[in-house]
Structure formats: structure tokens, C-alpha cells
Amino acid sequence: MYRAFLIVYYTHIHLLFLDVKRMITRYLTSVKSSFLTLILITLIIMIAAFSQLSVSYIQRVYSVKTATTTSSPSSCITYNPTARVITVTCGSATLTDIYNHFHNNNILSKQSPNGIWLLDAKIVIAKGATLRVDSTDTKWLRISSPEGTSGSVASPLPNNIDVHGTLKIDSVKITSWDPITNNYAITNGTRHDQGVGKSEATITGAPRPFITVEKDATGTTDIMNSEIAYMGYEKGSFSGTGTAGLNYYGGDGSTLLGNNIHHLYFGFYSSGVGNMVIENNQVHDNTIYGLDPHTATHNMIIRKNVIHDNGQFGIICSLNCNNITIENNVVYHDGNKNTGAGIMFSRNMVNSIARNNIVHDEAASGISISESHNNQISNNTISNSGSGITVKNSTNNKINANTIINSSKGIDASNAGGAGNMINNNHFINTPSSSSHSSNNVSSNNQPQGTLKHHRSHSLGGHKAKSGVLSITPTFN
């Protein structure tokens, strides 16, 4: 309002001085005194200068205002037909903006008037730019998968969303789409562990679309109240662009809240990212992992999620992860008896916490700690699993006040269990009480099978216990 007042004020001053200038000019034609003429000419010059300054100020104020509020989205959306890449450099843009700019159904088409889109191109969100995919104009974004691509290391990357700026996804559905079958795209790749010190063996799968947040991203990628499904594939290489499905290499401070994330290759993958919150999501039926915070991911909170039926691990944090809090989650039925766990601390995960989680029906292990140190595992309830808690080559972890029910083993810290781990005040029901502990670890006051003392309440948060699982029903705090 103040800026608008100045514009009006200086405009009137400018017009007034122009009128005065015209009056003085007419007067000069009738004036004989050279001295008076000199004074009046000087006055005209001053008026003209001040008038020009007023015009310049008005233009500057107006230009600042229009640059920040009225720039056209179409002027900041471009398309490279050779690479089939849409680049967004706008302060804020939507799918409708992209559609209105190109009006090319071979790039982005409306499949129905109620917000179903088919994208057959890559989208790059440039540094400083923002793309919004939300319920104002979108119900379902289908991203077309390559037609007839069998998948190989040399295959070109499929359509994807590549984020160097900011991406906001809210209350929509985003999936792959196979235009031949008119259904979700299917991939057949996989990977498996070959043992300590060996790289994982991979089988490359048919490419499917994915979302990747790049290391240089200038903003967050927040995904809320949405369904993200049938995306990502096994590329056969750990280098270059991540193709796992939902990949964060940047975007510190991003939030995943209230989503249904399923049938991705990895439900979530991160590397080097900090201060993320992953909360109240359903994460299930992903090919390899549910949630996989990786390489130097730090200061992350994973809480109140329901995670189940993922191929190997429900939650795995691996390779120098630091200060990760995993709390109040329900995790079940991940992996098989040979591989996997509900929750896995792996390869130098440090200073992290797993507490107040309900883990059940994990064939190999409920919670596994491998080559990880100075962590706290407390107040978790684990049932109907292989080992309740497994500790290997790990030091100085505190494992206390956990409850293990109907499992083959209690807490297995034998042989390569490490040293300095404090294992105390844990409770076992219908589980062998003679859990194995290395002599280098300290174990005390662990309660054998029988009546459970001082057992705190849990909530399944809407999760229904499977047949044969102890039903426990209070509320998350």
C-alpha cells in the first residue's frame, strides 16, 4: 500500500512540474530582462531533472513489483524435443502451466477433465524454481514408461522428475504408466547380498519412471497425503542418477507425511541428506527396501509409519548414518528367513535410536545391529520372529527394556557380537530365555519367559494384527 501511494504521489508531482515548465516557457517569450531569463532557464532545468528522477523511481518501483508477482509461467518453461526434457525455471508453476504453454499432447496430455495427466517427457526443475503438483489441478499424474524397453545398463533413462529446485506434491497420485498395456509399468530387476566384503549381485530391470532430488537442490521436496507407486527399477550400477523410485540426494529439511508409498523398487532412498521427517506413511510391497536412509544421512526422524511386506528390509540405515530416530512405527513381514529384518542398523550407523516400535512376523530378525556403534534400542515389542534382536560386530550399544514374544531367539549377541554392548531389563515371553551373549558384552536383569513386568502399552495405529500375533492395542503419544 505504501509503495502504491508513492507511485501516485510522484506521478502527480511529475505532472505538476510539467505544467509549471510550460508556463515558464510561455512567459520567457515576453520577458526582456536577460537576468530574469537566466533564472527561469535554470529553474526549468531543475524541474526537468526532478521530473525525470520521478519517472525513473516510478518505473523502478513498478518493475520490482511486476517481476515478483506477475511474471508469466509460460516465459519460464522450455522444451528440448531432442532430449524430450521440459525445464521449469519459474518461481512457481503447475502442470496446467506446462500444458497451456505447449498444448502438445505428445508431451503432456489431459486424460480426463478431473485432473488425470499423462506425462511423456522428463521434467527438470531448475535451481530456484518450484513445481507444484497438487489437488488444485491434479488427481493422478501418470508418467509414461519406455515402450518395448527390456532394460540394460546401457538403456537411456526413462521419463522422470529431476529436482534441482523445489517440488511440492500434495493430495495426488503419481505412478508409472505403460501405454501398451494401459496399466502400471512392471519391472523384473533385483539384487541380493553375496556376503561380507562383496558387492551385491544385481539383475537389471526394465526402466520405469522415478523422482530424484539432486544434491544441489535449492529447496525441499515435500510429499504429503499422496500415493506414490509403481516406479523405480534396478539400473545395475550404484553410480550416476539414482533410479530406485523415490531418491533424495539433496533437499535437506524435506517432509514425507501421510503418504501411501508402494510397489516402488526402493520405497525411499537417501544419501547425505539431513533434517528430514518421514511420518505417518504406509510403506509396503516395495521390491527391495521400504525405507533406506543411506550414506551419511543424518538428523532424520522416522516415526508413526506402518511398514510391511517389503522384499528385504522394512527400515535399513546403512553406511555412516548418524543421529537417526526410529520411533513408534509398526513393521512386519519383510524379507525371508535368509535375509532381511524389520529394522536394520548397518555399517557404521551411530548415535541413533530405535524405540517404541512394534515389530512382528520378521522371519530372520526383528531388529538387527551390524557393525554399528553407540546406538540405543529400547522399549520395542518384537513378536513371531526369528531372532528378536541380533547384534554383530557392534560396540557400545544400549539394548534395554525390549519385549520379545513367541520368537526363536531372544537377543543374539554371540560370537561376532562385538564388545561393550549393555543388554539389560529386557523381557522374553514364549521365547528361549538363554539368549546368547558374548563375554565382552554386559547383560543384566533380563526377565525369562513368564509374566511380563512393567510392560508399557502400544498402539498399532490402525494396523490390524495378523493371525497368531499378540494383540496389543493402546495409542501412540
C-alpha positions in Angstrom: 0.0 0.0 0.0 2.9 2.4 0.8 4.6 1.7 -2.5 1.3 2.3 -4.4 1.0 5.7 -2.5 4.5 6.7 -3.6 3.7 5.9 -7.2 0.6 8.1 -7.2 2.4 10.9 -5.3 5.4 11.1 -7.6 3.1 10.8 -10.7 1.2 13.9 -9.6 4.4 15.8 -8.8 5.8 14.9 -12.2 2.6 16.3 -14.0 2.6 19.4 -11.8 6.2 20.3 -12.7 5.5 19.7 -16.4 2.7 22.3 -16.2 5.0 24.8 -14.4 7.6 24.2 -17.1 5.1 25.0 -19.9 4.0 28.2 -18.1 7.6 29.5 -17.6 8.4 28.7 -21.2 5.4 30.8 -22.4 6.5 33.6 -20.0 10.0 33.7 -21.4 8.8 34.7 -24.8 7.5 38.0 -23.4 10.4 38.8 -20.9 13.1 41.3 -21.8 15.4 41.0 -18.8 18.4 38.7 -19.5 19.0 38.2 -15.8 15.4 37.1 -15.1 15.6 34.9 -18.3 18.7 33.1 -16.9 17.0 32.4 -13.6 13.9 31.0 -15.3 16.1 28.8 -17.6 17.9 27.4 -14.5 14.5 26.7 -12.9 13.3 24.8 -16.0 16.5 22.6 -15.9 15.9 21.8 -12.2 12.2 20.9 -12.9 13.1 18.7 -15.8 15.8 16.9 -13.8 13.5 16.3 -10.8 10.7 15.2 -13.2 13.0 12.6 -14.8 14.0 11.3 -11.4 10.3 10.9 -10.5 9.7 8.9 -13.7 12.8 6.7 -13.0 11.6 6.0 -9.5 8.1 5.1 -10.6 9.5 2.7 -13.3 11.9 1.1 -10.8 9.1 0.5 -8.2 6.7 -0.8 -10.8 9.2 -3.1 -12.4 10.2 -4.7 -9.0 6.5 -5.2 -8.2 5.7 -6.9 -11.6 8.9 -9.1 -11.5 7.9 -10.7 -8.2 4.1 -11.0 -8.7 3.1 -11.0 -12.3 5.8 -12.9 -14.3 4.1 -15.3 -16.7 4.8 -19.0 -16.1 4.9 -19.6 -19.9 8.0 -17.5 -20.2 10.0 -19.8 -17.9 9.0 -23.2 -19.3 11.1 -24.6 -22.1 11.2 -27.9 -24.0 14.1 -29.7 -25.7 12.5 -32.0 -28.3 15.7 -34.0 -28.9 16.2 -35.0 -25.3 12.4 -34.8 -24.5 13.1 -32.6 -21.5 10.8 -29.9 -20.1 12.7 -27.4 -18.0 10.9 -25.3 -15.4 12.7 -22.1 -14.2 9.6 -20.4 -12.8 9.2 -19.1 -9.2 6.1 -21.3 -9.2 4.5 -23.4 -11.9 1.9 -26.2 -12.2 1.1 -28.9 -14.7 -1.6 -26.7 -16.1 1.0 -24.0 -16.8 3.1 -26.6 -18.6 0.1 -27.8 -20.6 -1.1 -24.3 -21.5 2.4 -23.3 -22.7 2.9 -26.2 -25.1 -0.6 -27.5 -26.0 1.2 -30.7 -27.2 -0.4 -33.9 -26.2 2.7 -35.8 -27.1 4.4 -34.1 -24.2 1.7 -33.7 -21.5 -1.9 -34.6 -22.1 -5.1 -34.4 -20.2 -6.6 -37.9 -19.9 -9.8 -36.7 -18.2 -11.3 -33.3 -17.2 -11.0 -34.2 -13.5 -7.2 -34.0 -13.3 -5.7 -37.1 -14.8 -2.5 -36.3 -16.7 -0.1 -38.4 -18.9 3.5 -37.1 -19.0 5.6 -38.4 -21.8 8.8 -36.4 -21.2 11.3 -35.7 -18.4 10.8 -32.7 -16.2 13.8 -30.8 -14.8 13.0 -28.3 -12.0 15.9 -25.8 -12.1 17.6 -24.2 -9.2 15.4 -21.6 -7.5 12.3 -22.9 -9.4 9.2 -24.5 -7.9 6.8 -27.1 -9.4 3.6 -27.7 -7.6 1.7 -30.9 -8.2 -1.4 -30.8 -6.1 -5.2 -31.2 -6.0 -5.8 -27.7 -7.4 -5.4 -29.2 -10.9 -4.2 -32.8 -10.5 -5.8 -36.0 -9.3 -3.4 -38.5 -10.9 -0.1 -37.9 -12.7 0.8 -40.9 -14.9 4.4 -40.9 -16.1 4.8 -42.9 -19.3 7.3 -45.7 -19.3 9.5 -46.5 -22.3 7.7 -48.7 -24.9 9.3 -52.1 -25.6 12.4 -51.5 -23.4 13.7 -54.7 -22.0 16.3 -52.9 -19.7 20.0 -53.0 -19.7 22.9 -51.0 -18.2 23.1 -49.0 -21.5 19.4 -48.2 -21.7 18.6 -44.5 -21.7 17.0 -43.1 -18.6 13.2 -43.2 -18.7 10.9 -40.3 -18.1 11.5 -38.8 -14.6 11.2 -35.8 -12.4 14.6 -34.3 -11.7 14.7 -31.8 -8.9 17.3 -29.1 -8.6 14.9 -26.6 -7.1 11.7 -27.2 -5.1 9.0 -29.8 -5.6 5.7 -29.7 -3.7 3.4 -32.8 -4.0 0.1 -32.8 -2.1 -3.0 -34.9 -2.2 -2.4 -36.6 -5.6 -1.4 -39.9 -7.1 1.8 -40.3 -9.1 2.7 -43.6 -10.8 4.3 -45.1 -13.9 2.1 -45.9 -16.9 2.6 -48.4 -19.7 0.8 -47.1 -22.8 0.7 -50.6 -24.3 -1.0 -52.4 -21.5 -2.8 -49.3 -20.3 -1.7 -50.2 -16.8 1.1 -49.7 -14.3 4.6 -50.4 -15.7 6.2 -53.6 -14.4 10.0 -54.2 -13.9 11.7 -57.5 -13.2 15.2 -56.5 -11.8 16.5 -57.4 -8.4 19.7 -57.5 -6.3 20.9 -59.7 -3.5 23.7 -59.9 -0.9 26.8 -62.0 -1.8 28.4 -61.9 1.7 30.7 -59.7 3.7 33.1 -57.6 1.6 31.4 -58.4 -1.7 29.3 -56.2 -3.8 25.6 -57.0 -4.2 24.7 -59.0 -7.3 22.2 -57.2 -9.5 19.9 -58.2 -12.3 19.0 -55.1 -14.4 15.3 -54.5 -14.8 13.1 -52.7 -17.3 13.3 -48.9 -16.8 10.4 -47.2 -15.0 10.0 -43.5 -14.1 11.3 -42.2 -10.9 11.7 -39.0 -8.8 15.2 -37.8 -7.9 16.1 -34.8 -5.7 19.6 -33.8 -6.7 22.5 -32.9 -4.3 22.4 -29.2 -5.4 18.6 -28.8 -4.8 17.9 -25.3 -3.6 14.7 -26.2 -1.8 12.8 -29.1 -0.3 10.8 -31.8 -1.9 7.8 -32.3 0.3 5.3 -35.1 -0.4 2.1 -35.1 1.6 -1.2 -37.0 1.6 -0.3 -38.7 -1.7 0.1 -42.1 -3.3 3.5 -42.8 -4.9 3.5 -46.2 -6.6 4.9 -48.5 -9.4 8.1 -46.5 -10.0 11.8 -47.1 -10.0 14.0 -50.0 -11.3 17.3 -51.8 -10.9 19.8 -49.9 -13.1 22.7 -52.3 -12.3 25.0 -49.6 -11.1 25.4 -47.5 -8.0 26.9 -44.6 -9.9 25.2 -41.7 -11.5 21.5 -41.0 -11.3 19.5 -42.9 -8.7 16.6 -44.8 -10.2 15.2 -46.6 -7.2 11.9 -44.8 -7.2 12.0 -42.0 -4.6 15.6 -40.8 -4.3 16.9 -37.9 -2.2 20.5 -36.8 -2.7 19.6 -33.3 -1.6 16.6 -31.4 -0.3 17.6 -31.0 3.4 14.6 -30.4 5.6 12.1 -32.2 3.3 9.0 -33.9 4.7 7.2 -37.1 3.7 3.9 -37.1 5.6 0.7 -39.2 5.3 1.5 -41.0 2.1 0.9 -44.4 0.6 4.2 -45.5 -0.9 4.1 -48.9 -2.5 5.4 -51.1 -5.4 8.5 -49.0 -5.9 11.9 -50.6 -6.4 13.0 -48.9 -3.2 10.3 -47.2 -1.2 12.6 -44.4 -0.2 16.4 -43.9 -0.6 18.6 -41.0 0.6 22.3 -40.2 0.6 23.9 -37.4 2.5 20.6 -35.7 3.4 19.8 -34.2 6.8 16.8 -33.0 8.8 14.1 -34.9 7.0 10.9 -36.1 8.7 9.2 -39.3 7.5 5.9 -39.6 9.4 2.5 -41.3 9.2 3.2 -43.1 5.9 2.1 -46.6 4.7 5.3 -48.1 3.1 4.7 -51.6 1.7 5.2 -54.1 -1.1 8.4 -52.4 -2.4 10.8 -54.8 -4.3 13.9 -54.4 -2.1 13.6 -52.0 0.9 10.8 -50.0 2.5 12.9 -47.1 3.8 16.6 -46.9 3.1 18.4 -43.8 4.5 21.9 -44.4 3.3 25.4 -43.0 3.0 25.8 -40.2 5.7 22.1 -39.5 6.0 21.8 -37.6 9.3 19.4 -36.0 11.8 16.4 -37.8 10.4 13.1 -38.7 12.1 11.2 -41.8 11.1 8.0 -42.2 13.1 4.5 -43.5 13.2 4.7 -45.3 9.9 3.3 -48.7 9.0 5.9 -50.6 7.0 5.3 -54.1 5.7 5.8 -56.7 3.0 8.9 -55.3 1.5 11.4 -57.6 -0.2 14.3 -57.5 2.2 14.2 -54.9 4.9 11.4 -52.7 6.3 13.8 -50.0 7.5 17.5 -50.1 6.9 20.0 -47.4 7.7 23.4 -48.1 6.2 26.9 -46.6 5.8 27.7 -43.8 8.2 24.2 -42.8 9.1 24.2 -40.6 12.1 21.5 -39.4 14.6 18.6 -41.2 13.1 15.5 -41.6 15.3 13.1 -44.5 14.5 10.2 -44.5 16.8 6.5 -45.6 17.2 6.5 -47.5 13.9 4.7 -50.8 13.1 7.0 -53.0 11.0 6.2 -56.5 9.8 6.6 -59.3 7.2 9.8 -58.1 5.4 12.4 -60.3 3.7 12.7 -64.0 4.4 14.5 -66.4 6.7 17.8 -65.9 4.9 17.8 -62.2 4.5 16.1 -59.1 5.8 14.9 -57.7 9.1 12.2 -55.4 10.3 14.7 -52.7 11.4 18.4 -52.8 10.4 21.3 -50.7 11.7 24.2 -51.4 9.3 27.8 -50.4 8.5 28.7 -47.7 11.0 25.3 -46.4 11.9 26.0 -44.3 15.0 24.3 -42.3 17.7 20.9 -43.4 16.7 17.7 -44.6 18.4 15.1 -47.3 17.7 12.4 -47.1 20.4 8.7 -47.8 21.0 8.3 -49.8 17.7 6.1 -52.8 17.2 7.9 -55.4 15.0 6.4 -58.8 14.2 6.5 -61.6 11.7 10.0 -61.0 10.6 11.4 -64.4 9.6 15.1 -63.5 10.0 15.3 -60.9 12.7 13.1 -58.2 14.3 15.9 -55.7 14.8 19.4 -56.3 13.6 22.6 -54.3 14.5 25.6 -54.9 12.3 28.9 -53.1 12.5 27.2 -50.1 14.2 28.0 -48.4 17.4 26.7 -46.2 20.3 23.1 -46.7 19.5 20.1 -47.2 21.7 17.5 -49.9 21.2 14.8 -49.6 23.8 11.1 -50.3 24.6 10.4 -52.1 21.4 8.0 -55.1 21.2 9.1 -57.9 18.8 7.0 -61.0 18.2 6.7 -64.0 16.0 10.1 -63.5 14.5 13.4 -65.4 14.1 15.8 -63.6 16.4 14.2 -60.8 18.4 17.4 -58.7 18.3 20.7 -59.7 16.6 24.0 -58.0 17.3 27.1 -58.5 15.1 30.4 -56.8 15.2 29.0 -53.8 17.0 30.1 -51.9 20.1 28.7 -49.8 22.9 25.1 -50.1 22.1 22.4 -50.0 24.8 19.7 -52.6 24.4 17.2 -52.3 27.2 13.6 -52.7 28.1 12.6 -54.5 25.0 9.9 -57.2 24.9 10.4 -60.3 22.7 7.4 -62.7 22.3 7.0 -66.0 20.5 10.3 -65.8 18.7 13.0 -68.4 18.0 15.7 -66.5 19.8 15.7 -63.6 22.3 18.8 -61.4 21.9 21.6 -63.0 19.9 24.9 -61.3 20.6 27.1 -64.4 20.4 30.4 -64.9 18.6 30.8 -61.8 16.5 28.6 -59.8 18.8 31.2 -57.1 19.4 32.0 -55.6 22.7 30.8 -53.1 25.3 27.1 -53.6 24.5 24.8 -53.1 27.5 21.9 -55.6 27.4 19.6 -55.2 30.4 16.0 -55.2 31.6 14.7 -57.0 28.5 11.7 -59.3 28.7 11.0 -62.7 27.0 7.6 -64.4 26.6 7.5 -67.8 25.0 11.0 -67.2 23.8 14.1 -69.0 24.9 15.4 -67.2 27.9 19.0 -68.3 27.3 19.8 -65.7 24.6 23.4 -65.9 23.6 25.7 -63.1 24.7 29.4 -62.7 24.1 31.5 -62.4 27.2 32.6 -59.0 26.0 29.1 -57.6 26.4 27.3 -56.8 29.7 24.0 -58.5 30.4 21.8 -58.0 33.4 18.3 -58.2 34.8 16.8 -59.7 31.7 13.4 -61.4 32.5 12.8 -65.0 31.3 9.5 -66.2 29.8 6.6 -65.7 32.1 4.6 -62.8 33.4 5.7 -59.5 31.9 6.6 -56.8 34.4 6.4 -53.1 33.8 5.4 -53.6 30.2 4.3 -50.4 28.6 1.4 -50.0 26.2 1.5 -49.7 22.4 -0.8 -48.8 19.6 -1.0 -50.4 16.2 -2.2 -47.0 14.9 -5.0 -48.6 12.8 -2.8 -51.6 12.0 -4.6 -55.0 12.4 -2.6 -57.7 13.9 -2.1 -60.8 11.8 -3.2 -64.3 12.9 -1.1 -65.6 15.7 0.2 -62.2 16.7 -0.2 -60.9 20.2 -2.8 -58.2 20.0 -1.7 -55.0 21.8 -3.9 -52.0 21.5 -3.2 -48.6 23.2 -2.4 -45.3 21.5 0.7 -43.6 20.2 1.6 -40.5 22.1 
